[in-house]
Amino acid sequence: MPTLVGGPVSPSASGDGDPGDSLAGPPVPGGERGKRPRPPLRPAARPDAGEWVVVIECDGQGVRVSPFRVIIPLADLARGRGGDVLLAQTVLDMLERRRAAGYPDDTTFRPVVRFVVHRDGLRAFHLAYPALNNVSAEKRTALDGD
């Protein structure tokens, strides 16, 4: 048992009697914790490797590009609706702004487009990935289990 300044801490001291639930917080009515909307992911700067990551989240409703918080619905990603053009133009604008903010002779800048594909976002991923064929950046994919 851990010892604090006031003395030893026992499971019965917390009042719930179950030592495994002491960190779980108070019980939520209905037995389930409410789902909160996921906050948008932000591009990550990696000074060591020189990478600058643009995150594109793919879910059941469409794609979300960070940090601009541009949301493109799934229906607009279909051919002829303009979503693929908006996605490509948004990513190109982000990369151009980042290049303009750096030094002109900076050779360490390596843009990376990272797709985070949620469980229900496979269709959005398959519609969004080809839209970025003309973007000169490394593309990576991460599957999210949420």
C-alpha angles and dihedrals in degrees: 000000000000117000120220130186090272094050137270120342117224129186090246090057091069091057099233099087095217113099094198093059098051092099097039094083128225119334116264119226111255093027096263131096113235117253114243121201113261113253113237116265119240131220112265123224114212108192092185097058099026091236124145112196125208111196121214114186116205118199139150094283097049135272133319121203118205139249094009089056090222109167117199114191120230093245091056092054090066116103116280096018096094099239094112091052091048091050094049093045092049093052092044091050091050092051093046092051091050092049091049091051093055133068116288093236095045105135095171095072107110116170117212125190109208119194114205105199115198122205094266096037104081094106091050089050092052090051096044101044097065090049089068098052091111094050110102098221136105111262124213133177130214122186115218119208097206 
